[in-house]
Amino acid sequence: MDLLNVPALSRASQEYRRQRAALLSEEQELIDHVERVAALRRSLPAGPAIEDELFTKTDGTRTRLSALFEDGDVLLAYNMMYAPDDDVPCRMCTRWVDGFNALAPVVRDSVPFAIFSRQSPEGLAALAQSRGWTIPLYSAPQSYSREVGAETAEGDQQPLVTVFRKDRSGKISLWYSQFAGFPDEAERGIDLLNPLWGLLDLLPMGRGEYYPPPVVLT
């Protein structure tokens, strides 16, 4: 059905219909552009090799990065801002993982999905219990975090999404990564991964100055 011909919109003013038609054209172009970008991403060759380091799950179990691939050759991970000395995690990262936690069972039908952080396993366990998360959380070694850019040389944490690949020989590569912040500091580098922004951007006031409330561990 043509959107502009639904009963309600067919009664709209000519100016509304004109502007909505122009917007509809831009929305279609945006969808097409997103697919062009996705196609470029899918065509990336093998990335740089990554060491098969040890990660620690919230229950204290230590496992190699390679084991997190399970039976596949792709691993998706989000590196959240939660340093070892932090009392609470980044509130925006926490909101993101709230969303990831809900989607994780569906994502895991395709690939394993995990959350990495520099926080201790005990700290991550407390956070997961407080938020009701079931998505796997792992305490990452500093060497890994600095290698991929999730932690700076000064110890500052960076929100980062990563996709790893493993070849037949078992070698792991960092196939794709992206920070939340683009070079223009707009902090919209991984907006498409969070449906919250897409919903808020539909509203007349847009996302405005929205920022999650402080995280309270219960």
PyMOL CGO cylinders between C-alpha atoms (Angstrom):
from pymol import cmd
from pymol.cgo import CYLINDER

trace = [
    CYLINDER, 0.00, 0.00, 0.00, 1.18, 3.52, -0.80, 0.3, 1, 1, 1, 1, 1, 1,
    CYLINDER, 1.18, 3.52, -0.80, 1.77, 5.20, 2.56, 0.3, 1, 1, 1, 1, 1, 1,
    CYLINDER, 1.77, 5.20, 2.56, 0.36, 8.54, 1.42, 0.3, 1, 1, 1, 1, 1, 1,
    CYLINDER, 0.36, 8.54, 1.42, -2.89, 6.88, 0.32, 0.3, 1, 1, 1, 1, 1, 1,
    CYLINDER, -2.89, 6.88, 0.32, -3.85, 5.41, 3.68, 0.3, 1, 1, 1, 1, 1, 1,
    CYLINDER, -3.85, 5.41, 3.68, -7.12, 7.01, 4.84, 0.3, 1, 1, 1, 1, 1, 1,
    CYLINDER, -7.12, 7.01, 4.84, -5.62, 9.32, 7.47, 0.3, 1, 1, 1, 1, 1, 1,
    CYLINDER, -5.62, 9.32, 7.47, -2.82, 10.66, 5.28, 0.3, 1, 1, 1, 1, 1, 1,
    CYLINDER, -2.82, 10.66, 5.28, -5.06, 11.03, 2.26, 0.3, 1, 1, 1, 1, 1, 1,
    CYLINDER, -5.06, 11.03, 2.26, -6.91, 13.71, 4.26, 0.3, 1, 1, 1, 1, 1, 1,
    CYLINDER, -6.91, 13.71, 4.26, -3.73, 15.59, 5.21, 0.3, 1, 1, 1, 1, 1, 1,
    CYLINDER, -3.73, 15.59, 5.21, -2.97, 19.06, 3.91, 0.3, 1, 1, 1, 1, 1, 1,
    CYLINDER, -2.97, 19.06, 3.91, -1.16, 19.42, 0.61, 0.3, 1, 1, 1, 1, 1, 1,
    CYLINDER, -1.16, 19.42, 0.61, 1.85, 20.89, 2.44, 0.3, 1, 1, 1, 1, 1, 1,
    CYLINDER, 1.85, 20.89, 2.44, 2.02, 17.92, 4.80, 0.3, 1, 1, 1, 1, 1, 1,
    CYLINDER, 2.02, 17.92, 4.80, 1.73, 15.46, 1.90, 0.3, 1, 1, 1, 1, 1, 1,
    CYLINDER, 1.73, 15.46, 1.90, 4.42, 17.31, -0.05, 0.3, 1, 1, 1, 1, 1, 1,
    CYLINDER, 4.42, 17.31, -0.05, 6.88, 17.29, 2.82, 0.3, 1, 1, 1, 1, 1, 1,
    CYLINDER, 6.88, 17.29, 2.82, 6.06, 13.71, 3.79, 0.3, 1, 1, 1, 1, 1, 1,
    CYLINDER, 6.06, 13.71, 3.79, 6.65, 12.57, 0.20, 0.3, 1, 1, 1, 1, 1, 1,
    CYLINDER, 6.65, 12.57, 0.20, 10.03, 14.31, 0.20, 0.3, 1, 1, 1, 1, 1, 1,
    CYLINDER, 10.03, 14.31, 0.20, 10.88, 12.69, 3.53, 0.3, 1, 1, 1, 1, 1, 1,
    CYLINDER, 10.88, 12.69, 3.53, 9.80, 9.29, 2.23, 0.3, 1, 1, 1, 1, 1, 1,
    CYLINDER, 9.80, 9.29, 2.23, 12.20, 9.66, -0.69, 0.3, 1, 1, 1, 1, 1, 1,
    CYLINDER, 12.20, 9.66, -0.69, 15.05, 10.48, 1.70, 0.3, 1, 1, 1, 1, 1, 1,
    CYLINDER, 15.05, 10.48, 1.70, 14.14, 7.53, 3.94, 0.3, 1, 1, 1, 1, 1, 1,
    CYLINDER, 14.14, 7.53, 3.94, 14.33, 5.20, 0.94, 0.3, 1, 1, 1, 1, 1, 1,
    CYLINDER, 14.33, 5.20, 0.94, 17.73, 6.65, 0.00, 0.3, 1, 1, 1, 1, 1, 1,
    CYLINDER, 17.73, 6.65, 0.00, 18.91, 6.15, 3.59, 0.3, 1, 1, 1, 1, 1, 1,
    CYLINDER, 18.91, 6.15, 3.59, 17.87, 2.48, 3.51, 0.3, 1, 1, 1, 1, 1, 1,
    CYLINDER, 17.87, 2.48, 3.51, 19.67, 2.01, 0.21, 0.3, 1, 1, 1, 1, 1, 1,
    CYLINDER, 19.67, 2.01, 0.21, 22.77, 3.76, 1.58, 0.3, 1, 1, 1, 1, 1, 1,
    CYLINDER, 22.77, 3.76, 1.58, 22.79, 1.58, 4.70, 0.3, 1, 1, 1, 1, 1, 1,
    CYLINDER, 22.79, 1.58, 4.70, 22.78, -1.49, 2.46, 0.3, 1, 1, 1, 1, 1, 1,
    CYLINDER, 22.78, -1.49, 2.46, 25.62, -0.09, 0.33, 0.3, 1, 1, 1, 1, 1, 1,
    CYLINDER, 25.62, -0.09, 0.33, 27.67, 0.43, 3.50, 0.3, 1, 1, 1, 1, 1, 1,
    CYLINDER, 27.67, 0.43, 3.50, 26.80, -3.08, 4.71, 0.3, 1, 1, 1, 1, 1, 1,
    CYLINDER, 26.80, -3.08, 4.71, 27.94, -4.51, 1.38, 0.3, 1, 1, 1, 1, 1, 1,
    CYLINDER, 27.94, -4.51, 1.38, 31.28, -2.71, 1.70, 0.3, 1, 1, 1, 1, 1, 1,
    CYLINDER, 31.28, -2.71, 1.70, 31.64, -4.06, 5.23, 0.3, 1, 1, 1, 1, 1, 1,
    CYLINDER, 31.64, -4.06, 5.23, 30.91, -7.62, 4.10, 0.3, 1, 1, 1, 1, 1, 1,
    CYLINDER, 30.91, -7.62, 4.10, 33.60, -7.35, 1.44, 0.3, 1, 1, 1, 1, 1, 1,
    CYLINDER, 33.60, -7.35, 1.44, 36.39, -6.58, 3.92, 0.3, 1, 1, 1, 1, 1, 1,
    CYLINDER, 36.39, -6.58, 3.92, 39.36, -8.98, 3.67, 0.3, 1, 1, 1, 1, 1, 1,
    CYLINDER, 39.36, -8.98, 3.67, 40.93, -10.68, 6.67, 0.3, 1, 1, 1, 1, 1, 1,
    CYLINDER, 40.93, -10.68, 6.67, 41.93, -8.21, 9.37, 0.3, 1, 1, 1, 1, 1, 1,
    CYLINDER, 41.93, -8.21, 9.37, 45.00, -8.09, 11.63, 0.3, 1, 1, 1, 1, 1, 1,
    CYLINDER, 45.00, -8.09, 11.63, 45.85, -11.12, 13.75, 0.3, 1, 1, 1, 1, 1, 1,
    CYLINDER, 45.85, -11.12, 13.75, 44.83, -11.08, 17.41, 0.3, 1, 1, 1, 1, 1, 1,
    CYLINDER, 44.83, -11.08, 17.41, 46.42, -13.05, 20.24, 0.3, 1, 1, 1, 1, 1, 1,
    CYLINDER, 46.42, -13.05, 20.24, 44.34, -15.90, 21.68, 0.3, 1, 1, 1, 1, 1, 1,
    CYLINDER, 44.34, -15.90, 21.68, 44.23, -14.43, 25.17, 0.3, 1, 1, 1, 1, 1, 1,
    CYLINDER, 44.23, -14.43, 25.17, 42.54, -15.63, 28.35, 0.3, 1, 1, 1, 1, 1, 1,
    CYLINDER, 42.54, -15.63, 28.35, 39.23, -14.09, 29.42, 0.3, 1, 1, 1, 1, 1, 1,
    CYLINDER, 39.23, -14.09, 29.42, 37.45, -14.70, 32.71, 0.3, 1, 1, 1, 1, 1, 1,
    CYLINDER, 37.45, -14.70, 32.71, 33.69, -15.24, 32.88, 0.3, 1, 1, 1, 1, 1, 1,
    CYLINDER, 33.69, -15.24, 32.88, 31.54, -13.98, 35.74, 0.3, 1, 1, 1, 1, 1, 1,
    CYLINDER, 31.54, -13.98, 35.74, 31.66, -17.42, 37.41, 0.3, 1, 1, 1, 1, 1, 1,
    CYLINDER, 31.66, -17.42, 37.41, 35.46, -17.33, 37.46, 0.3, 1, 1, 1, 1, 1, 1,
    CYLINDER, 35.46, -17.33, 37.46, 35.90, -19.72, 34.54, 0.3, 1, 1, 1, 1, 1, 1,
    CYLINDER, 35.90, -19.72, 34.54, 38.92, -18.80, 32.41, 0.3, 1, 1, 1, 1, 1, 1,
    CYLINDER, 38.92, -18.80, 32.41, 38.73, -19.41, 28.68, 0.3, 1, 1, 1, 1, 1, 1,
    CYLINDER, 38.73, -19.41, 28.68, 40.63, -18.53, 25.56, 0.3, 1, 1, 1, 1, 1, 1,
    CYLINDER, 40.63, -18.53, 25.56, 39.20, -16.07, 23.05, 0.3, 1, 1, 1, 1, 1, 1,
    CYLINDER, 39.20, -16.07, 23.05, 39.21, -18.89, 20.50, 0.3, 1, 1, 1, 1, 1, 1,
    CYLINDER, 39.21, -18.89, 20.50, 36.81, -20.94, 22.66, 0.3, 1, 1, 1, 1, 1, 1,
    CYLINDER, 36.81, -20.94, 22.66, 34.22, -18.17, 22.58, 0.3, 1, 1, 1, 1, 1, 1,
    CYLINDER, 34.22, -18.17, 22.58, 33.67, -18.86, 18.88, 0.3, 1, 1, 1, 1, 1, 1,
    CYLINDER, 33.67, -18.86, 18.88, 32.09, -22.16, 19.96, 0.3, 1, 1, 1, 1, 1, 1,
    CYLINDER, 32.09, -22.16, 19.96, 31.65, -24.23, 16.78, 0.3, 1, 1, 1, 1, 1, 1,
    CYLINDER, 31.65, -24.23, 16.78, 31.70, -21.28, 14.39, 0.3, 1, 1, 1, 1, 1, 1,
    CYLINDER, 31.70, -21.28, 14.39, 34.24, -18.93, 12.84, 0.3, 1, 1, 1, 1, 1, 1,
    CYLINDER, 34.24, -18.93, 12.84, 32.73, -15.55, 13.80, 0.3, 1, 1, 1, 1, 1, 1,
    CYLINDER, 32.73, -15.55, 13.80, 32.43, -13.85, 17.20, 0.3, 1, 1, 1, 1, 1, 1,
    CYLINDER, 32.43, -13.85, 17.20, 30.56, -10.62, 17.97, 0.3, 1, 1, 1, 1, 1, 1,
    CYLINDER, 30.56, -10.62, 17.97, 31.50, -8.65, 21.09, 0.3, 1, 1, 1, 1, 1, 1,
    CYLINDER, 31.50, -8.65, 21.09, 30.77, -5.31, 22.71, 0.3, 1, 1, 1, 1, 1, 1,
    CYLINDER, 30.77, -5.31, 22.71, 33.50, -3.78, 24.85, 0.3, 1, 1, 1, 1, 1, 1,
    CYLINDER, 33.50, -3.78, 24.85, 31.84, -1.70, 27.57, 0.3, 1, 1, 1, 1, 1, 1,
    CYLINDER, 31.84, -1.70, 27.57, 33.33, 1.08, 29.67, 0.3, 1, 1, 1, 1, 1, 1,
    CYLINDER, 33.33, 1.08, 29.67, 33.78, -0.37, 33.15, 0.3, 1, 1, 1, 1, 1, 1,
    CYLINDER, 33.78, -0.37, 33.15, 37.33, -0.07, 34.47, 0.3, 1, 1, 1, 1, 1, 1,
    CYLINDER, 37.33, -0.07, 34.47, 38.66, -2.19, 37.36, 0.3, 1, 1, 1, 1, 1, 1,
    CYLINDER, 38.66, -2.19, 37.36, 38.58, 0.79, 39.75, 0.3, 1, 1, 1, 1, 1, 1,
    CYLINDER, 38.58, 0.79, 39.75, 35.13, 2.07, 38.71, 0.3, 1, 1, 1, 1, 1, 1,
    CYLINDER, 35.13, 2.07, 38.71, 32.35, 1.81, 41.30, 0.3, 1, 1, 1, 1, 1, 1,
    CYLINDER, 32.35, 1.81, 41.30, 29.69, 1.71, 38.57, 0.3, 1, 1, 1, 1, 1, 1,
    CYLINDER, 29.69, 1.71, 38.57, 29.81, 1.19, 34.79, 0.3, 1, 1, 1, 1, 1, 1,
    CYLINDER, 29.81, 1.19, 34.79, 29.24, 3.79, 32.10, 0.3, 1, 1, 1, 1, 1, 1,
    CYLINDER, 29.24, 3.79, 32.10, 25.53, 4.54, 32.12, 0.3, 1, 1, 1, 1, 1, 1,
    CYLINDER, 25.53, 4.54, 32.12, 25.30, 4.68, 28.32, 0.3, 1, 1, 1, 1, 1, 1,
    CYLINDER, 25.30, 4.68, 28.32, 27.13, 1.37, 27.89, 0.3, 1, 1, 1, 1, 1, 1,
    CYLINDER, 27.13, 1.37, 27.89, 24.79, -0.14, 30.46, 0.3, 1, 1, 1, 1, 1, 1,
    CYLINDER, 24.79, -0.14, 30.46, 21.77, 1.06, 28.47, 0.3, 1, 1, 1, 1, 1, 1,
    CYLINDER, 21.77, 1.06, 28.47, 23.29, -0.45, 25.32, 0.3, 1, 1, 1, 1, 1, 1,
    CYLINDER, 23.29, -0.45, 25.32, 23.86, -3.81, 26.98, 0.3, 1, 1, 1, 1, 1, 1,
    CYLINDER, 23.86, -3.81, 26.98, 20.27, -3.71, 28.27, 0.3, 1, 1, 1, 1, 1, 1,
    CYLINDER, 20.27, -3.71, 28.27, 19.24, -3.78, 24.62, 0.3, 1, 1, 1, 1, 1, 1,
    CYLINDER, 19.24, -3.78, 24.62, 21.87, -6.31, 23.59, 0.3, 1, 1, 1, 1, 1, 1,
    CYLINDER, 21.87, -6.31, 23.59, 20.75, -8.63, 26.38, 0.3, 1, 1, 1, 1, 1, 1,
    CYLINDER, 20.75, -8.63, 26.38, 17.22, -8.72, 24.98, 0.3, 1, 1, 1, 1, 1, 1,
    CYLINDER, 17.22, -8.72, 24.98, 18.46, -9.45, 21.46, 0.3, 1, 1, 1, 1, 1, 1,
    CYLINDER, 18.46, -9.45, 21.46, 21.30, -11.83, 22.36, 0.3, 1, 1, 1, 1, 1, 1,
    CYLINDER, 21.30, -11.83, 22.36, 19.24, -15.06, 22.15, 0.3, 1, 1, 1, 1, 1, 1,
    CYLINDER, 19.24, -15.06, 22.15, 18.22, -14.17, 18.58, 0.3, 1, 1, 1, 1, 1, 1,
    CYLINDER, 18.22, -14.17, 18.58, 21.72, -13.04, 17.58, 0.3, 1, 1, 1, 1, 1, 1,
    CYLINDER, 21.72, -13.04, 17.58, 23.18, -16.26, 19.00, 0.3, 1, 1, 1, 1, 1, 1,
    CYLINDER, 23.18, -16.26, 19.00, 21.11, -18.20, 16.46, 0.3, 1, 1, 1, 1, 1, 1,
    CYLINDER, 21.11, -18.20, 16.46, 23.68, -16.85, 13.99, 0.3, 1, 1, 1, 1, 1, 1,
    CYLINDER, 23.68, -16.85, 13.99, 26.87, -16.12, 15.97, 0.3, 1, 1, 1, 1, 1, 1,
    CYLINDER, 26.87, -16.12, 15.97, 28.12, -16.11, 19.58, 0.3, 1, 1, 1, 1, 1, 1,
    CYLINDER, 28.12, -16.11, 19.58, 27.68, -12.71, 21.25, 0.3, 1, 1, 1, 1, 1, 1,
    CYLINDER, 27.68, -12.71, 21.25, 29.54, -11.60, 24.37, 0.3, 1, 1, 1, 1, 1, 1,
    CYLINDER, 29.54, -11.60, 24.37, 30.26, -8.51, 26.46, 0.3, 1, 1, 1, 1, 1, 1,
    CYLINDER, 30.26, -8.51, 26.46, 33.86, -7.69, 27.38, 0.3, 1, 1, 1, 1, 1, 1,
    CYLINDER, 33.86, -7.69, 27.38, 35.03, -5.31, 30.10, 0.3, 1, 1, 1, 1, 1, 1,
    CYLINDER, 35.03, -5.31, 30.10, 38.11, -4.57, 32.17, 0.3, 1, 1, 1, 1, 1, 1,
    CYLINDER, 38.11, -4.57, 32.17, 36.05, -4.89, 35.36, 0.3, 1, 1, 1, 1, 1, 1,
    CYLINDER, 36.05, -4.89, 35.36, 36.65, -7.91, 37.60, 0.3, 1, 1, 1, 1, 1, 1,
    CYLINDER, 36.65, -7.91, 37.60, 34.53, -11.06, 37.16, 0.3, 1, 1, 1, 1, 1, 1,
    CYLINDER, 34.53, -11.06, 37.16, 32.95, -10.36, 40.56, 0.3, 1, 1, 1, 1, 1, 1,
    CYLINDER, 32.95, -10.36, 40.56, 32.04, -6.81, 39.55, 0.3, 1, 1, 1, 1, 1, 1,
    CYLINDER, 32.04, -6.81, 39.55, 30.54, -8.01, 36.28, 0.3, 1, 1, 1, 1, 1, 1,
    CYLINDER, 30.54, -8.01, 36.28, 28.58, -10.72, 38.09, 0.3, 1, 1, 1, 1, 1, 1,
    CYLINDER, 28.58, -10.72, 38.09, 27.07, -8.11, 40.41, 0.3, 1, 1, 1, 1, 1, 1,
    CYLINDER, 27.07, -8.11, 40.41, 26.18, -5.88, 37.46, 0.3, 1, 1, 1, 1, 1, 1,
    CYLINDER, 26.18, -5.88, 37.46, 24.56, -8.74, 35.55, 0.3, 1, 1, 1, 1, 1, 1,
    CYLINDER, 24.56, -8.74, 35.55, 22.50, -9.74, 38.58, 0.3, 1, 1, 1, 1, 1, 1,
    CYLINDER, 22.50, -9.74, 38.58, 21.44, -6.15, 39.18, 0.3, 1, 1, 1, 1, 1, 1,
    CYLINDER, 21.44, -6.15, 39.18, 20.30, -5.68, 35.56, 0.3, 1, 1, 1, 1, 1, 1,
    CYLINDER, 20.30, -5.68, 35.56, 18.90, -9.16, 35.01, 0.3, 1, 1, 1, 1, 1, 1,
    CYLINDER, 18.90, -9.16, 35.01, 21.35, -9.84, 32.18, 0.3, 1, 1, 1, 1, 1, 1,
    CYLINDER, 21.35, -9.84, 32.18, 21.90, -13.32, 30.82, 0.3, 1, 1, 1, 1, 1, 1,
    CYLINDER, 21.90, -13.32, 30.82, 24.24, -12.37, 27.97, 0.3, 1, 1, 1, 1, 1, 1,
    CYLINDER, 24.24, -12.37, 27.97, 27.76, -13.74, 28.67, 0.3, 1, 1, 1, 1, 1, 1,
    CYLINDER, 27.76, -13.74, 28.67, 30.09, -11.20, 30.33, 0.3, 1, 1, 1, 1, 1, 1,
    CYLINDER, 30.09, -11.20, 30.33, 33.85, -11.59, 30.44, 0.3, 1, 1, 1, 1, 1, 1,
    CYLINDER, 33.85, -11.59, 30.44, 36.61, -9.73, 32.22, 0.3, 1, 1, 1, 1, 1, 1,
    CYLINDER, 36.61, -9.73, 32.22, 39.15, -8.90, 29.52, 0.3, 1, 1, 1, 1, 1, 1,
    CYLINDER, 39.15, -8.90, 29.52, 42.92, -8.70, 29.99, 0.3, 1, 1, 1, 1, 1, 1,
    CYLINDER, 42.92, -8.70, 29.99, 44.49, -5.27, 29.69, 0.3, 1, 1, 1, 1, 1, 1,
    CYLINDER, 44.49, -5.27, 29.69, 46.70, -6.38, 26.81, 0.3, 1, 1, 1, 1, 1, 1,
    CYLINDER, 46.70, -6.38, 26.81, 43.64, -7.31, 24.74, 0.3, 1, 1, 1, 1, 1, 1,
    CYLINDER, 43.64, -7.31, 24.74, 41.74, -4.13, 25.59, 0.3, 1, 1, 1, 1, 1, 1,
    CYLINDER, 41.74, -4.13, 25.59, 44.65, -1.91, 24.62, 0.3, 1, 1, 1, 1, 1, 1,
    CYLINDER, 44.65, -1.91, 24.62, 45.38, -3.88, 21.47, 0.3, 1, 1, 1, 1, 1, 1,
    CYLINDER, 45.38, -3.88, 21.47, 41.86, -3.41, 20.05, 0.3, 1, 1, 1, 1, 1, 1,
    CYLINDER, 41.86, -3.41, 20.05, 41.41, 0.14, 21.38, 0.3, 1, 1, 1, 1, 1, 1,
    CYLINDER, 41.41, 0.14, 21.38, 38.92, -0.55, 24.17, 0.3, 1, 1, 1, 1, 1, 1,
    CYLINDER, 38.92, -0.55, 24.17, 41.40, 1.03, 26.61, 0.3, 1, 1, 1, 1, 1, 1,
    CYLINDER, 41.40, 1.03, 26.61, 43.90, 3.82, 26.02, 0.3, 1, 1, 1, 1, 1, 1,
    CYLINDER, 43.90, 3.82, 26.02, 47.48, 3.86, 27.23, 0.3, 1, 1, 1, 1, 1, 1,
    CYLINDER, 47.48, 3.86, 27.23, 46.27, 6.12, 30.06, 0.3, 1, 1, 1, 1, 1, 1,
    CYLINDER, 46.27, 6.12, 30.06, 43.68, 3.56, 31.14, 0.3, 1, 1, 1, 1, 1, 1,
    CYLINDER, 43.68, 3.56, 31.14, 40.62, 5.37, 29.77, 0.3, 1, 1, 1, 1, 1, 1,
    CYLINDER, 40.62, 5.37, 29.77, 37.87, 3.04, 28.60, 0.3, 1, 1, 1, 1, 1, 1,
    CYLINDER, 37.87, 3.04, 28.60, 36.37, 3.26, 25.11, 0.3, 1, 1, 1, 1, 1, 1,
    CYLINDER, 36.37, 3.26, 25.11, 33.02, 1.80, 23.95, 0.3, 1, 1, 1, 1, 1, 1,
    CYLINDER, 33.02, 1.80, 23.95, 33.76, -0.47, 21.02, 0.3, 1, 1, 1, 1, 1, 1,
    CYLINDER, 33.76, -0.47, 21.02, 31.98, -3.10, 18.98, 0.3, 1, 1, 1, 1, 1, 1,
    CYLINDER, 31.98, -3.10, 18.98, 34.18, -5.84, 17.50, 0.3, 1, 1, 1, 1, 1, 1,
    CYLINDER, 34.18, -5.84, 17.50, 33.73, -8.72, 15.09, 0.3, 1, 1, 1, 1, 1, 1,
    CYLINDER, 33.73, -8.72, 15.09, 36.37, -11.45, 15.09, 0.3, 1, 1, 1, 1, 1, 1,
    CYLINDER, 36.37, -11.45, 15.09, 36.96, -14.19, 12.56, 0.3, 1, 1, 1, 1, 1, 1,
    CYLINDER, 36.96, -14.19, 12.56, 38.83, -17.46, 12.94, 0.3, 1, 1, 1, 1, 1, 1,
    CYLINDER, 38.83, -17.46, 12.94, 40.35, -19.27, 9.97, 0.3, 1, 1, 1, 1, 1, 1,
    CYLINDER, 40.35, -19.27, 9.97, 40.81, -23.00, 9.49, 0.3, 1, 1, 1, 1, 1, 1,
    CYLINDER, 40.81, -23.00, 9.49, 44.22, -22.90, 11.13, 0.3, 1, 1, 1, 1, 1, 1,
    CYLINDER, 44.22, -22.90, 11.13, 42.69, -21.36, 14.26, 0.3, 1, 1, 1, 1, 1, 1,
    CYLINDER, 42.69, -21.36, 14.26, 44.23, -17.92, 13.71, 0.3, 1, 1, 1, 1, 1, 1,
    CYLINDER, 44.23, -17.92, 13.71, 42.01, -15.12, 15.01, 0.3, 1, 1, 1, 1, 1, 1,
    CYLINDER, 42.01, -15.12, 15.01, 41.69, -11.78, 13.25, 0.3, 1, 1, 1, 1, 1, 1,
    CYLINDER, 41.69, -11.78, 13.25, 39.97, -8.52, 14.13, 0.3, 1, 1, 1, 1, 1, 1,
    CYLINDER, 39.97, -8.52, 14.13, 37.74, -8.33, 11.08, 0.3, 1, 1, 1, 1, 1, 1,
    CYLINDER, 37.74, -8.33, 11.08, 35.73, -5.24, 12.05, 0.3, 1, 1, 1, 1, 1, 1,
    CYLINDER, 35.73, -5.24, 12.05, 35.63, -2.70, 14.86, 0.3, 1, 1, 1, 1, 1, 1,
    CYLINDER, 35.63, -2.70, 14.86, 33.95, 0.64, 15.44, 0.3, 1, 1, 1, 1, 1, 1,
    CYLINDER, 33.95, 0.64, 15.44, 33.93, 3.16, 18.26, 0.3, 1, 1, 1, 1, 1, 1,
    CYLINDER, 33.93, 3.16, 18.26, 30.79, 4.91, 19.46, 0.3, 1, 1, 1, 1, 1, 1,
    CYLINDER, 30.79, 4.91, 19.46, 32.55, 8.18, 18.66, 0.3, 1, 1, 1, 1, 1, 1,
    CYLINDER, 32.55, 8.18, 18.66, 33.44, 9.08, 15.08, 0.3, 1, 1, 1, 1, 1, 1,
    CYLINDER, 33.44, 9.08, 15.08, 36.32, 11.51, 14.40, 0.3, 1, 1, 1, 1, 1, 1,
    CYLINDER, 36.32, 11.51, 14.40, 33.82, 14.39, 14.50, 0.3, 1, 1, 1, 1, 1, 1,
    CYLINDER, 33.82, 14.39, 14.50, 33.07, 13.49, 18.15, 0.3, 1, 1, 1, 1, 1, 1,
    CYLINDER, 33.07, 13.49, 18.15, 29.38, 13.09, 17.35, 0.3, 1, 1, 1, 1, 1, 1,
    CYLINDER, 29.38, 13.09, 17.35, 29.30, 9.83, 19.34, 0.3, 1, 1, 1, 1, 1, 1,
    CYLINDER, 29.30, 9.83, 19.34, 27.01, 8.25, 16.75, 0.3, 1, 1, 1, 1, 1, 1,
    CYLINDER, 27.01, 8.25, 16.75, 29.45, 5.71, 15.35, 0.3, 1, 1, 1, 1, 1, 1,
    CYLINDER, 29.45, 5.71, 15.35, 27.38, 2.67, 16.30, 0.3, 1, 1, 1, 1, 1, 1,
    CYLINDER, 27.38, 2.67, 16.30, 23.91, 4.23, 16.51, 0.3, 1, 1, 1, 1, 1, 1,
    CYLINDER, 23.91, 4.23, 16.51, 22.45, 1.64, 14.15, 0.3, 1, 1, 1, 1, 1, 1,
    CYLINDER, 22.45, 1.64, 14.15, 23.13, -1.06, 16.75, 0.3, 1, 1, 1, 1, 1, 1,
    CYLINDER, 23.13, -1.06, 16.75, 20.76, 0.48, 19.28, 0.3, 1, 1, 1, 1, 1, 1,
    CYLINDER, 20.76, 0.48, 19.28, 17.02, 0.66, 18.46, 0.3, 1, 1, 1, 1, 1, 1,
    CYLINDER, 17.02, 0.66, 18.46, 16.59, 3.25, 21.23, 0.3, 1, 1, 1, 1, 1, 1,
    CYLINDER, 16.59, 3.25, 21.23, 17.99, 5.99, 19.01, 0.3, 1, 1, 1, 1, 1, 1,
    CYLINDER, 17.99, 5.99, 19.01, 15.91, 4.94, 16.04, 0.3, 1, 1, 1, 1, 1, 1,
    CYLINDER, 15.91, 4.94, 16.04, 12.73, 5.20, 18.10, 0.3, 1, 1, 1, 1, 1, 1,
    CYLINDER, 12.73, 5.20, 18.10, 13.62, 8.54, 19.71, 0.3, 1, 1, 1, 1, 1, 1,
    CYLINDER, 13.62, 8.54, 19.71, 14.58, 9.99, 16.33, 0.3, 1, 1, 1, 1, 1, 1,
    CYLINDER, 14.58, 9.99, 16.33, 11.00, 9.36, 15.13, 0.3, 1, 1, 1, 1, 1, 1,
    CYLINDER, 11.00, 9.36, 15.13, 9.60, 11.82, 17.68, 0.3, 1, 1, 1, 1, 1, 1,
    CYLINDER, 9.60, 11.82, 17.68, 8.90, 15.52, 17.03, 0.3, 1, 1, 1, 1, 1, 1,
    CYLINDER, 8.90, 15.52, 17.03, 11.52, 16.47, 19.63, 0.3, 1, 1, 1, 1, 1, 1,
    CYLINDER, 11.52, 16.47, 19.63, 14.00, 13.83, 18.47, 0.3, 1, 1, 1, 1, 1, 1,
    CYLINDER, 14.00, 13.83, 18.47, 16.50, 12.36, 20.92, 0.3, 1, 1, 1, 1, 1, 1,
    CYLINDER, 16.50, 12.36, 20.92, 17.14, 15.80, 22.40, 0.3, 1, 1, 1, 1, 1, 1,
    CYLINDER, 17.14, 15.80, 22.40, 19.49, 15.71, 25.35, 0.3, 1, 1, 1, 1, 1, 1,
    CYLINDER, 19.49, 15.71, 25.35, 18.55, 12.18, 26.42, 0.3, 1, 1, 1, 1, 1, 1,
    CYLINDER, 18.55, 12.18, 26.42, 21.10, 10.45, 28.60, 0.3, 1, 1, 1, 1, 1, 1,
    CYLINDER, 21.10, 10.45, 28.60, 20.47, 7.41, 30.80, 0.3, 1, 1, 1, 1, 1, 1,
    CYLINDER, 20.47, 7.41, 30.80, 20.21, 7.90, 34.56, 0.3, 1, 1, 1, 1, 1, 1,
    CYLINDER, 20.21, 7.90, 34.56, 23.14, 6.82, 36.75, 0.3, 1, 1, 1, 1, 1, 1,
    CYLINDER, 23.14, 6.82, 36.75, 23.52, 3.08, 37.21, 0.3, 1, 1, 1, 1, 1, 1,
    CYLINDER, 23.52, 3.08, 37.21, 22.53, 1.83, 40.66, 0.3, 1, 1, 1, 1, 1, 1,
    CYLINDER, 22.53, 1.83, 40.66, 23.73, -1.65, 41.58, 0.3, 1, 1, 1, 1, 1, 1,
    CYLINDER, 23.73, -1.65, 41.58, 21.11, -3.42, 43.70, 0.3, 1, 1, 1, 1, 1, 1,
]
cmd.load_cgo(trace, "trace")
